[in-house]
Amino acid sequence: MVLQNSHIRVIAIRIVYLIGIAIAISILANLFAFFSTSDILSEVKVEKVTYSTAYHVPQVDWDQPSIANGRLLEKFDNSQITRAYSNAWYFLNQALRNKSAVGLEDFFADHLIVEIKKIILADNNYSEERVDLNHDIELYLFSLDKQVIAFKDKNIRIKRKVFHNQKFVYEEEIFKSYEIVMTVADGKWRILQMKEIENESSTPLVKFTPHFVLDSTITFVNTESAAARMKVNCKQKAEKGFHKIKAGETLFSLSQKYQTSVKQLKEWNKIKNSSDIKVCSHLRIKPLKNARKKIVLVTARVQKSPNEKNRIVKQGETIFTIAKELKIQPSILQKTNGIADQKLKAGQVISIPDLNEVNRSKIENIKGINYYPQASPWLEFWMEYDSKIIRKDLLSIKKLGMNTVRVFVPSDGVVPGLQFSVMMDKLESLLNECVEMELDAVVTLFDFPVSFDLDYYTRSEKQLEDLLTRFKTHPAIFAWDLKNEPDLDFERHGKKKVMQWLEYLIERARVYDPNHLLTIGWSSPEAAVNHSRDLDFVSFHYYRDPKMLTLDMLKLKQAVNNKPILLGEFGIPSNKKWYKPMGYSKEEQSDYLSKMKREMEINEIPYLLWTLHDFDDIPTEVFGYKKWFHAKQKYFGLLDRNGKKKPAYHVFAPSKK
């Protein structure tokens, strides 16, 4: 028995010894990973950028004469010449920056290259970074044989920074105009002549004056309505006034197709939740024919200038048809005019709400969540996008009593193998789901930007233009968050460079989408004072002791002159394990969020919680190979990995009556 115990003791000692070695190796490996520079995201940001004309996409607008000199510039030729001219500017900019004539031979005639070389070699101690942002081109001549084109490029907007011995000297924004002649040889368009001319003055604004008009209109008003539950039958064809639902169709897409509202479809079909609709359901898309009353109205009115916000209802118009025309939600139009239903009378004067003002009024009531799906957070969100999962999660958010979601759109080129246009299609699908769930969306742009240098301004603007022009009228959009935590980029890229990039984005965003609010999600209340005067509301993130929130809010309100404030992120992880005794338990997470909620209610702070789900894993593309250091990011959710409600869930869930 003694011998047996001795053997057991030896085996136990050896096992403990092996465990000790394994722990030691793990600690050393983690320390190596922590101090290494293998973080993929860091590598993307610090490595030398390979410049490419793909990143140079300035705005180019052509104005062709009504009577052509030569021939009209058709689409294919326009594309070829525009690309060549844009590339010529790119290599000219690079020549001034790098003091090198590389690439010029493909876009400039020999005598112009000689002149450019004289400029860049005149004093090797000076160089400049610059970017041309827009080209407003007036066509003079496009020859019949398509070999010569002449045009005027007016008021080119150029940002430039001048350096001496690689040290910054000054920066400026200038405007220049040129007369350009280009010729084609060997299949390549080159600039033959580039003569600088005086800039043109801006065009004065057109002034409108009101005048009286007389309207005579006829309308029909329904006197009653009816509703019935949907039937499900895949074999039977849809009767007149019904639509048989196909896979992938939603109430929102069908409301757009049949010019009605989601709310009206729900009423006609007695639908309580959008998730209740099934494939092969026969959905009523028109009301029953009822007794109709004919009304003839003759009214005098003042036709107002475009900036005035009233309009006269025309024959046959409804709240929905007007809302669709104006690209706003019907409920907003009803609320603005105090109308209980969608019935309108021809000749009736209704007020058209200013979308900016409508969205401003929503800020104080925001209760929402930062959202990623459980199995595909961060960049994988868009790579593994699943509309069924999105719909289920949005319904969960709605049941929590939330009214807003915040989602993140990465910079173009960051998500491997995913075209930006495809990602926008997926974003539209998500926004359509938000409309059905009656959720507003804060869309955060430029997650993981490639660069803040001048060379990337036009690429950034192209992404901004594509997104904002496509979604500027989408009813789910509440605000654009131009960048997530840009203050964390200050150390690596320089505060001034990041701030100037943001300033330019704010300016261009106002042009592409005047309807929606702008903000920036800063990482702290102290950083949130940056650009506060240029934004519609201030957004900051807070992962501190709840007891400090009241004082920090008072300081921020004073600093931003009481501009509306949104707490854009907050929370703590429930990551306490036997091997991580310094983490927080699920109960401690719940207690923290309960205290935060109480402080937010006392200070009347609207908020967006981080986040709905715990995650199985966090992506290497974002956190690098030292993921163990960021493992707590997996445990911020209100729902655990299996979808089970954590104690923190009940902090925000509506109480059952």
N, C-alpha and C positions, 0 to 999 in steps of 0.2 A: 504493500500500500504506500509506503514511504517512497519507494522507487517510482511508482506511478505518479505520485504527486510531484516528484522532482521533474519528471518528463513534461508534465503539464505546465509547470512553472517555466521551464526552458522554452517551450513552444510559445507561451504567452509573452515572454520577454522578447522573443524573436519577432512576433507579430507587432508588438509595440515599437520595436526598433525599425521595422519596415515602414510602419505608419509614420514614424518620425521622419524617416528619410523622404517619404513621399510628400509630407507637409513642407519640409525644407526645400525640396525641389520646386514645389508649387509656388512658395513664397519668392524664391529667386527668379522663377520665370515671370511672375507677375511684376516684380520690381523691374526686371529687364524691359518688359512690355511698357510699363509706366514711363520709364525714362527714355524709351526709344522714340524715334520719330516715325513710327510705322503707321500712325493714324492716317487713314486714306484721305479723309477730308482735309487734314492739315497739309498733306502732300499736294492736294489739288490747289491749295491756296498759296503755298510757298514756292512751288516749282516755277521755273521760268516759263512764261507763256509763249507758245508757238503762235505767232501772228498769222492771220489768214484773212483774206478778203471776205470770208463768210461772216466775219464779225462786223464788217463795215456795211451797214444798210441804211444810209441816210434817206430822208424823205425826198423823193424826186417827183415833181408835178409838171406835166407838159401842158402848155397852152398853144393849141394849133390855130392858125388863122382861118377865118371863115372861107376865104378864097385862097386856095393853096398856091404857093410858089413852087413849081415843080410838081411833086406828088404828095399826097397825105402820108403821114407817118402811121403805118398800120401796126397792129399789136406785136407781131413777131419782131419787126425791125425796131420798134420802140424798146422792146425788152433787151435786144442785143446791144443797142446803142447806150441805153441807160446803164446796163451792167458794165460796159467798157468804160463809160465816163466816170461812174462811181469808183471803179477799180483804179482809174488814173489818179483820182484824188487820194485814194488810199495809199498808193505808192509814192505820191508826192509828199504826203504827210510823213511816211516812213523815211523818206530821203532826208527831210528836215530834222527828223528825230535821230536817225542813226548815222547821219553824215555819209550816206552811201547811195549810189545810183542804181542799186540792184532793183530789177523789175521795171524800171522806167522805159526800157527799150520796147516793151510790148504795148505801151499806151501813149507814148509821145514821139513826135517826129525828132529826127537827129538834131536839128538846130535848136529845138527846145530843151533837149537833154543837155546840150552844151551850156545853155543859159542857166539851167537848174544847178549844174555842177559848179558854175562860178559862184552861185549863191551859197551852196553848202560848204564849199571849200574856202570861201573868203576869209573866215575866221574860225578855225577849228575849236576854239574855246567856247563857242556859243552853239546851242542846240535848242530845239523846241518840240514840245509835245502839242499836237493839235488834232482837232477833229472837225470835219464839216458836217453840220447837222441837217441842213435842208437845202434843196435846189429848186427854185421856182423858174422854170425854163419857158421862154417865149420863142417858138420856132420861126426862123426866117425862111429857110429853104431846105428842102430835101430833094435832091436831084432825081430826074426821071430814071437814070440808070442805077440809082441807089448807091452811088459811090461817094457822094459828098453831102454833108449836112452842116448847116450854119444856124446858130441860135444865140440868144442872150440869156445868161444865167444871172438872175436878179437877186440882190440882197442875200447872198449866201451867209448863213449864220455860222461863225467859226469860234470855237473855244480854243485858246492856246495858253501854254505855260512856257516861259523862257528860262533857260538854265545857262549858267556860266561855270565851266569846269565841273559840270554835273551838280552844281548847287543851284537851288531855286532862286530866281531873281524877281520875277513878277508874272502875273497872269492877267488875261483880259478876254473880253468877248467882243468880237469885231464883225462887221458886215462888209462884204465885198461883192462886186458885180463884174462880170466878164462877158466879152463877145468871143464866141468859140466857133472854130471851124474844125470839123473832123473828117477824115477820109479813111477809106477801107483799102487795105493791101494785104495780100497773103491771108485773106479771111479775117483780118484783125482791124478793128476800128482804133485809130490813133488820133490824138489831138495835133492838128497842124498849126493852128493859131490860137493864142490865148491872150487876149488884150484886155487889160483892166479898164473899166469905165466907171462913171459916177453911179452911186446907188440911187434908186428911185424912192420917192417919198411914199408913205403909206396911204392907202385909199381911205377917204373920210367915211364915217358911218352914215348909213341912210336913215333919215328921220321920217317917222310915220305920223300922219295926222288922222284923227278920227273923223268919220262921216256917217250920216244917217242912211239906213237901208230899211226896206219894207219886206217882211217875210210873210208868205202865205203858205201854210203847211196843213197837211192832212195826216192824221194818225189813227190807229186802232188800239183801244185799251182793252185787255182781257178783264173779265169780271169775276173769274173763278179759276181754281187750279186743282190738280189731282195728283196723287202719287201712288205707286204700287211697288212692292218688293220685286227684285230681279229673279228671273228663273234661269236655271242652268241647263242647257240642252245643246250638245255639240252637233247633233244630226240635223236639227231644224234650222232653216234659214231665218235670219233676222227679219221681222216684220217692218213695215214702214214706220219710221219714227223710233226705231230701235237700232242698236249696234251690237253685234256679237263680238265679245272681247277676245282678242288674240294674245298670244304669248308676247310679253314685252311691252304691251300697251298699259298706260296709266291713266288715271282720271284727268291729270293735268294735260297730257297729250291729246286726249279725246275732247277736253273742253276747248282746246285751241282749234282742233279740227272742226268742231261743230259750233263754234262761236257762242259758247256759253261759259259758265263758271263751274269750278269744282264744287262749290257750295250748292249751286242749283242742281247739278247732277246727283249729289247726295240726297237732296230733298225729293227730287222726282223718283228716286229709286230706294228711298228709305235706308240709305247706307250710313252706318254709324262711324266706321273706320275705313280708311282707304285700303287697308290691308285685307278687308273682307272680300274684295272683288276677286273673282276667279276666272280662269280661261273658260270660254264658252258661255259666260254669263250674258244674258240679253239685257243690255243697258238702255233705258229710255233716254233718248237724246233730244227729244222735243216734248213740250207739254201737250196734254190733250187739247183738241179743238174745243174751244168754249165760245160762249156768246161774246161777241165783240161789239164795242160801241165806237161809232165813227165820230171823230172830232175834227172840226175845221177851225183853224186859228189864223188871224191876221195880226201881226205885231210889228211895231216900229222899234228899232233898236239902234244903238251906236256901235258901228264896227270898230273894234279897238285895235290898237297897235299890238305887235306880236308879243310884247312882254306883259300884257295885261291878261289876267287869268280867269276870264269868264267865257262861256260859249252858249249858244242857243241850241236846244235839242231839235233835231230834224225828224222828219217823218220816219217812223219805224225804228228809231234808235232806242237802245236800252242802256242801262247802266253798264252791262257787260260789253256791248259793242263800242261804247265810248271809251271804257277802260282799256279794251284791247287796242284801240286806235292810239291811245295815249301811253300805252305800255305801263299801266299801273294796275294794282289789284282792285277789283270792283269794291271790296269792303272799304278801301281808303276813300274812294269816290262817294260811297254812301255816307260814310262818317262825316266827311267834309261838308256835305249838303244836308245832313240830317234826314236822309231818306231810308225808310225801314225796309223797302223791297226794291226790286229792279224796275218797277213801273215808272215811266216818264211820260210827260205830255209834250207834244210838239209845240215849240215856241217857249218852252220853259227855260229859264236862265239858270244854269248851274255853275258853280265855282270849280275851277280846275286847281287842285292842290299842287303846290310846289313840292316836288319829290324830296328836295334837300330839307325843306322844313318838316315834311312828314317824317323823314328818317331822324331828324334831330329830336323830334318829340318822342321817339322810341327809346332814345339812349337811356334815360333814367329808369326804364322798366326792363332792361336787359337782364335775363337770367339764362345763362347758357353754358355751353361746354365746348372745350377743344376736342376735336374728334379725329381719331384714327380707328379703322376696324381692328378687331382683336388679333387676327392672324396676319395682318399686313400693315404694320405701322410705318410711318415715315415714307421713304421713297417707294416702298413696296405697295403702298396704298394705290398708286396709279398703275403700277405694273400688274397687280393682281385684282384690279377693280371688279367687284361683283355687285350688281345692282340689287340682288335679292338680300344680300347681307346689309347693304346700305339702307334699304327700306326697313329692314327689321331693327337696325340700330337707331335710325331716326325715330321710329315709333317708340322705342325704349326711352329716348331722350324726351319725346313729347309726353310720355306717361310720367316722367319725373317732374313735370311742371315747367320744363325749360321752354324757352321761346326762340333761342338763337344757337347756331352752331358756328364754330370757327374751323376752317379747313386751310390747308397749306398747299400752294402751287409752287413746285421747284422751278428754278431758273431753267431756261431752254438748254438742253444738252446735258443736264445733270443726271437725269434718269436714263440709264444705259438702254439703248435699243428702242426707246419710246419717242415717236415724233410728237412735237408740241401740239400739232393740230389734233392728234388722236387724244392727247391728254385733255384738250379743251372740250372734245366731244364727251369725254367721261365726266368732266366738270359740269357740263350742261345737263347730263343725266342726273347727277347729284342735286343740282339746283332745282330741276323739275320735281324731284322727290320732295325737296324742301317745301315747294309750293303746295303740294298735296297734303303735307303734314302741317301746313301753316307755320313753318319755321323760317326765320330770317337767317341769312348767312353773312358772316364776315369772312372774306376771302383774303388770305395772306399771300402776298406775291414775293418773288425773288428769294425763295428759300435756297440757301447755299449758292449765292451768286458767284460767277466765275471770276469777276474782277470789278474794281471800281475805277479803273483807269479811263482816261478820255477815249482810248481806242474802243472801248466797249459801250460807250454812250448810245450809239446808233442801234446796236444789238439789243440793249436794254429797252430802248424806246420802241423798237419793232415788236418785242414781246408785249410791252405795255399796250401798244396800239391794237394788236391782235386780240388781246383779252378784253380790253375795255370797250372797244367798238362792237365786239360781238355780244357782250353782256350788259351794255349800258342801259338797256330797257328791260332786263330780266327782273320780274317782280320779286324773286327771292333775295336778290342782292340788297343788303343793308349798307355795307361799307367795304371799301378796299383798304386793307392793311398793307402798306407798300413794302414793308420789310420786317421780319421778325428779329428783334434784339440786335439792331445794327451797332449799338454801343459796344457789343462784344467784339466787333471787327476793328475798333479804334486802334488797339495796340498793334495788330498785325499790319493794317493798311494805312493807318494815320487818320486821326479824327477829321481833319479838314477835308481830306479826299472823300471820305464816306459821306460827310455832311453835304458836300457840293453835289455828289451823285444823287442824294436824296432830294435836295433842293430842285434839281433838274427834273426828277421823276414827278414831284408834286406839281410842278408847272405843266408838264406834258399831260399828266392825268386829268387836270382840270379841262384840258382841251378835248381829250378823247371821251370823257364821261362827266358832263356837268351835273348829272342827275344824282349821283351817289356820294356819300361822305368819304373823306379820306382820313386815315390815321396811321400811326406807326407804333408797333408793339415793342416798347423799350423794356429792358431787363430789370429796371428798378425805378422807383419814383423820382430819384435824383436825376436819372438820365432823361426822364420824360419831359423835362423843360425844353429839350432841344426841339427846334422847329414847331413849338407849340402854337406860335402865332400864325403859322401857315396851314395848320391842320384844322379839321372840323371838331375833333374831340381828341383828348389825350388818353393814351392807353399805356399801362405799365404792368409789370409782372411782380409778384410778391410771394416770396418763400421764406418769410421771417416770422418772428413771434407775433401772434395776433394782438398782443397788448400794445405793440408799437404802431399798429395801423392807423389809429386815430390821429396821433401826432404827425406821422408821415403824410397823411392826407391833408391835414391843415397846412403843412408847409408847401405841399404841391399845389393846392388850391390857390394859395397866396401867390406862388411863383408864376402860375399860368393865368392869373387874373380871373379866377372862377370859371374858366372854360369847362365844358362838360368832361367828365373823367370816367373811364372804364377800367376796371381791374381785369386785365386780359388773361392772366394765368395765376393760379395759386394752388397749393396742395402739399401733401407730404406722402411718402411711400410707406406702405405696410410691409417692409422688407426685413423685419426682425426674424432671425433664424437662430438655431442653437450655435451655429458657427458665425453668426453676425449679431452678437448681443447688443451692439450699439445702434441697431436699427430701431424702427418703430413697429409696434404691434398693430393689428387691425383695430383694436380698441383705442389705441393712442391716435391712430389716423382719424378715427371718428370723432374723438374729443377735440383734436386740432381743428377739423373742419367745422365742427359745431361752434367753436369759439370764433372762428373766422366769419362764419355766417352771422353770428350775433353782432360782431363789430361792423360788418358791412351793412346790416340793417339799421344799426344806430346811426351810422354815417351816411346812409342812403346811397350806397355805392353799388352801381350795376356791376355784374361780374360774369366771367367765363371760367369755369372750373377746368383744371387739368387732372384727370381726363375720365372717360367712360370706362375703359377696359384696363385690366392688367394684361400684359403681353407675354407670349411664350418666349420671345427673343427680341433683342434689339439689333438692328442691322449693322454689319461691319462697315458698310459704305458711309455711315453717319458717325459711328463711335470708334471706328478703327479696331485694332486687335487688342486694345486694353479695355475690352467691353466689361470685364469684371469690375473695373473702377466705376463704371456707369450702370451697373446692374440694377441699382435702385429705380432706374427709369421704367423698369418692368412692372412696378407695383403701385402706381399712383391711382389706379382705377377704382371706380365704385363697384365694379363687378370683377370677380376673380377670373382666372383663365378659363374656368368651366362655365362662366356666365352666372355664377352664384352671387347673390347680393351680399356684399360685405356690410358690416355695421355702418360704415360711412354712407352707404346708399340711403339709409333711412333719415339721414340728416336733411336731405334735399327732397325726398319723396313727399308728395302731398299727404297730409294726414287723412285717414279714412273717417268719414262722418258716420 
